[in-house]
Amino acid sequence: MRRFVLAGLALLASALAAVQALALEAPVLRSQVAVSSDVVTVGDFYSNAGLLANVPLFRSPDLGHSGRVPADVVAERARAAGLSAAGTDGLRDVLVERQSIVLDADRLSALVAGALAGQAEDVRPEDLDIAFARTPQPVHVDPAAGDPVRIEQALWSRADGRFDVTVEMVTAAGPRKQVISGVAREMVSVLTLAQPLERGQIVSADDFTVMRLPRSRVPARSVTDPAEVAGLAARSNMRPGRPLSRSDFERPQLIARGDQVTLVYEVGAMRLTTKGQALAAGAEGDLIDIVNTQSRRTVTGTVIGRGQVRVGTAPRTVAALDETPAKETAQ
């Protein structure tokens, strides 16, 4: 008796597993369908469509368009096609969308820039600013085509920037050609100020921002890399909005004309100092004339820091003047 019970339980378990498997494999109607072909098939509408997946049920909407189909109509046609278990699965309708590639002005600009840049080794697509003679209207092209959009011919004069480009595209009506005309300007990224600068102010990378100008309008010696001028000083008061030139900057002046400075004399291991007055302004490394305030002699030295000038061999008078302070310092 116990053997019959166990056998019955085993058969029941097998039957339940079979029912569950059938339920898992049952076709399920999708609420939204996106297709790239001109027909919508059983497999587009239903998962688990099996061998009937490629059977067409409806024509697709136009490229880039969508529409709704009543779920009961979909189920009826699917059953007629042989999918006997097709149902509505609680849906009222199904949204069907026909995919497309939208060839608008932005995408066309990128295609044209790529084609024109390919004609010159020193030009990148991102360096070109494309302006169409007439703004092209968006066109839906077929993504299912092997080559939905391509540039058939590109004519470009770098002298004046004018171009004529023939574009071939595959639309719902089939292949189509269109000639696009306009001007492609070569652009250069240059630096301008992000904020005003005063004369003598030291600049850093944070003081700059980038602006793009046609190459023909870029002044000579324009700054394109912040590293070229970072750490230099503004020659004059400057405002944002114009391209910067290397001549706008100079090495920061560490000494101004008339400044009281320290003269540094180095003789071997001995270092002596005295006071002087600058007869000229100077940046680090500049040679300027200094009047020694003790001897009233004019000497020439190299600016080595703010308010400091290194001169040659120390005169005897300077050594005598600095001898006492040096001893006091040593104490």
C-alpha positions in Angstrom: 0.0 0.0 0.0 2.8 2.4 1.0 4.5 1.7 -2.4 1.3 2.7 -4.3 1.1 6.0 -2.3 4.7 6.9 -3.0 4.2 6.1 -6.7 1.1 8.3 -6.7 2.9 11.2 -5.1 5.7 10.9 -7.6 3.3 11.1 -10.5 1.6 14.1 -8.9 4.9 15.9 -8.5 5.8 15.2 -12.2 2.4 16.5 -13.3 2.8 19.7 -11.3 6.3 20.2 -12.7 5.0 19.8 -16.2 2.2 22.3 -15.6 4.7 24.7 -14.1 7.0 24.3 -17.1 4.1 24.9 -19.4 3.2 28.0 -17.5 6.7 29.3 -17.7 6.8 28.7 -21.4 3.4 30.2 -22.1 3.5 33.2 -24.5 3.3 36.6 -22.7 2.1 39.7 -24.5 4.4 42.7 -24.2 2.9 46.1 -23.4 5.4 47.9 -25.6 7.2 46.9 -28.8 10.1 48.6 -30.6 10.9 47.4 -34.1 13.3 48.4 -36.8 11.8 46.5 -39.7 8.6 47.3 -41.7 6.6 44.5 -40.1 5.7 43.5 -36.6 6.0 39.8 -35.9 4.5 37.3 -33.4 7.9 37.3 -31.6 7.8 41.1 -31.3 4.5 41.0 -29.5 4.9 37.8 -27.5 7.8 36.2 -25.5 8.1 32.4 -25.8 6.7 32.5 -29.4 8.9 29.6 -30.4 9.0 28.7 -34.1 6.2 31.2 -34.8 8.3 34.2 -33.7 9.1 35.4 -37.3 5.5 35.2 -38.5 4.3 38.8 -39.4 1.1 40.1 -37.9 1.0 43.9 -38.8 2.8 46.5 -40.8 5.0 48.8 -38.8 4.3 52.5 -38.4 6.3 55.0 -40.4 10.0 55.6 -39.4 10.1 57.4 -36.1 6.4 57.0 -35.4 4.4 54.9 -33.1 0.8 53.6 -32.7 -1.4 51.6 -30.4 -3.0 48.2 -31.3 -5.9 46.7 -29.3 -4.6 43.7 -27.3 -7.5 41.5 -28.3 -6.8 42.1 -32.0 -3.1 41.1 -31.4 -4.1 38.0 -29.6 -6.7 37.0 -32.3 -4.2 37.4 -35.1 -1.5 35.5 -33.1 -3.9 32.6 -32.5 -4.8 32.7 -36.2 -1.1 32.4 -37.0 -0.8 29.3 -34.9 0.0 30.6 -31.4 -3.0 28.9 -29.8 -2.1 30.1 -26.2 -1.9 33.8 -27.2 -4.0 36.0 -24.9 -4.2 39.6 -23.8 -2.6 39.0 -20.4 -4.7 41.8 -18.9 -3.6 44.5 -21.4 -6.0 46.8 -23.3 -3.6 47.7 -26.0 0.1 47.5 -27.1 2.3 50.4 -28.0 4.3 49.8 -31.2 7.2 52.1 -32.1 9.2 52.1 -35.3 12.8 53.0 -34.6 14.7 55.4 -36.7 17.9 57.5 -36.8 17.0 61.2 -36.7 19.3 63.0 -39.0 19.0 66.6 -37.6 21.2 69.6 -38.0 23.5 68.6 -35.1 24.1 65.1 -36.4 24.5 66.4 -39.9 27.1 69.0 -38.7 29.1 66.2 -37.1 29.0 64.1 -40.3 30.0 67.1 -42.4 32.8 68.1 -40.0 34.2 64.6 -40.1 34.2 64.5 -43.9 35.9 67.9 -44.3 38.5 67.2 -41.6 39.4 64.1 -43.4 40.7 66.2 -46.3 43.4 68.0 -44.1 45.8 66.3 -41.8 46.1 69.4 -39.5 42.3 69.7 -38.9 40.2 67.8 -36.5 36.4 67.5 -36.7 36.0 69.3 -33.4 38.1 72.3 -34.8 35.4 73.1 -37.4 32.3 75.3 -36.8 29.7 74.3 -39.4 27.1 76.9 -40.5 24.5 75.7 -43.1 23.3 78.1 -45.8 19.8 76.8 -45.0 19.1 74.8 -41.8 18.2 71.3 -42.9 15.0 69.8 -41.7 15.2 66.6 -39.6 14.9 63.4 -41.6 14.2 59.9 -40.3 16.5 57.3 -41.8 16.2 53.5 -41.6 18.5 51.9 -39.0 17.9 48.5 -40.6 19.8 49.6 -43.7 23.4 48.5 -44.0 24.6 52.1 -44.4 21.7 54.4 -43.5 23.7 57.7 -43.9 26.9 58.4 -45.7 28.8 61.3 -47.3 29.1 60.6 -51.0 31.1 63.8 -51.9 32.5 66.7 -50.0 34.0 69.8 -51.6 35.6 72.4 -49.3 37.6 75.5 -49.8 39.8 76.2 -46.8 40.4 79.8 -48.1 36.9 81.0 -47.6 35.4 78.0 -45.7 32.6 77.3 -48.2 31.5 73.7 -48.7 29.1 71.6 -50.8 28.4 68.1 -49.4 26.3 65.4 -51.0 24.6 63.2 -48.4 23.0 59.8 -49.3 20.5 58.5 -46.8 18.0 55.6 -46.7 14.5 56.7 -45.8 11.2 54.9 -45.7 10.9 55.7 -49.4 14.3 54.3 -50.2 17.7 55.8 -50.9 17.8 59.6 -51.3 20.5 62.2 -52.0 20.7 65.7 -50.7 23.3 68.5 -51.3 24.1 70.5 -48.3 25.9 73.9 -48.6 27.4 76.2 -46.0 30.6 77.5 -44.4 33.1 75.6 -42.2 35.3 77.8 -40.1 38.5 76.5 -38.5 38.3 77.4 -34.8 41.1 77.8 -32.3 40.8 77.6 -28.5 42.6 80.5 -26.9 42.7 81.8 -23.3 40.9 84.8 -22.0 40.6 86.1 -18.5 37.9 84.7 -16.2 38.1 87.9 -14.1 39.8 91.3 -14.3 43.5 91.7 -13.5 45.3 94.7 -12.2 48.8 95.7 -13.4 51.4 93.7 -11.6 49.0 91.0 -10.4 50.5 87.5 -10.6 48.3 85.1 -12.6 47.5 81.4 -12.0 45.6 78.8 -14.0 42.4 79.7 -12.2 42.5 83.2 -13.7 41.8 81.9 -17.2 39.0 80.5 -19.2 38.8 79.2 -22.8 37.2 80.9 -25.8 36.9 79.7 -29.3 37.7 82.0 -32.2 38.0 81.6 -36.0 41.6 81.0 -36.8 41.6 84.1 -39.0 40.8 86.3 -36.0 43.4 84.9 -33.6 46.2 87.4 -32.9 49.8 86.4 -33.2 51.4 84.9 -30.1 48.0 84.2 -28.5 48.1 82.1 -25.3 46.7 78.6 -25.7 48.1 76.9 -22.7 47.9 78.4 -19.1 51.3 77.0 -18.3 52.8 79.5 -20.8 52.0 82.5 -18.6 51.1 81.1 -15.1 53.3 82.8 -12.5 53.8 85.9 -14.6 52.5 89.4 -13.9 50.0 91.5 -15.9 51.8 94.3 -17.7 48.6 96.5 -17.4 45.0 96.4 -16.2 43.1 93.8 -18.2 39.5 92.8 -18.7 37.9 89.5 -19.7 36.5 88.9 -23.2 39.5 89.2 -25.4 42.2 86.7 -26.4 45.4 87.0 -24.4 48.9 87.4 -25.9 52.2 86.5 -24.4 53.1 90.2 -24.6 50.4 90.9 -22.0 52.5 89.4 -19.3 56.0 89.8 -17.9 58.1 88.3 -15.1 56.9 89.7 -11.8 58.9 92.8 -10.7 60.6 92.1 -7.4 62.1 95.6 -7.2 60.6 98.9 -8.2 62.6 102.0 -9.2 63.5 103.9 -6.0 63.0 100.9 -3.7 65.3 100.5 -0.7 67.1 97.2 -1.3 69.6 94.9 0.4 72.9 94.5 -1.5 74.4 91.1 -1.0 78.2 90.6 -1.5 79.5 87.1 -1.6 83.3 86.5 -1.2 84.1 82.8 -1.0 82.2 81.5 2.0 81.7 85.1 3.4 78.4 86.8 2.8 78.1 90.5 3.5 75.2 92.9 3.2 74.5 96.6 3.0 71.8 98.9 1.9 71.2 100.6 -1.4 68.6 102.3 -3.6 67.4 100.8 -6.9 67.8 103.1 -10.0 65.6 100.8 -12.1 62.9 98.2 -11.7 63.7 94.5 -12.1 62.4 91.0 -12.1 64.2 87.9 -10.8 67.5 87.5 -12.8 67.5 91.1 -14.2 70.6 93.2 -14.0 69.9 96.6 -12.4 71.9 99.6 -11.1 71.9 100.3 -7.4 73.3 103.2 -5.4 75.2 102.0 -2.3 73.8 104.3 0.4 77.0 104.1 2.4 79.6 104.7 -0.3 77.3 106.6 -2.7 78.8 104.5 -5.5 76.6 103.0 -8.3 77.0 99.3 -8.7 75.3 96.7 -11.0 73.8 93.6 -9.5 71.4 90.7 -10.2 67.9 90.6 -8.7 67.7 87.5 -6.6 64.6 88.1 -4.6 62.1 90.7 -3.4 64.2 93.6 -2.3 67.5 91.7 -2.7 70.3 92.3 -5.2 73.5 90.2 -5.5 76.6 92.1 -6.5 80.2 91.1 -7.2 83.3 91.3 -4.9 82.6 93.2 -1.7 84.5 96.5 -1.4 86.7 97.1 1.7 84.4 99.8 3.1 81.4 97.5 3.0 83.3 94.7 4.7 84.3 97.1 7.5 80.8 98.4 7.9 79.3 94.9 8.2 82.1 93.5 10.4 80.6 94.6 13.7 77.0 93.4 13.1 78.4 90.1 11.9 80.2 89.6 15.3 77.1 90.6 17.2 75.1 88.1 15.2 77.6 85.4 16.0 77.2 86.0 19.7 
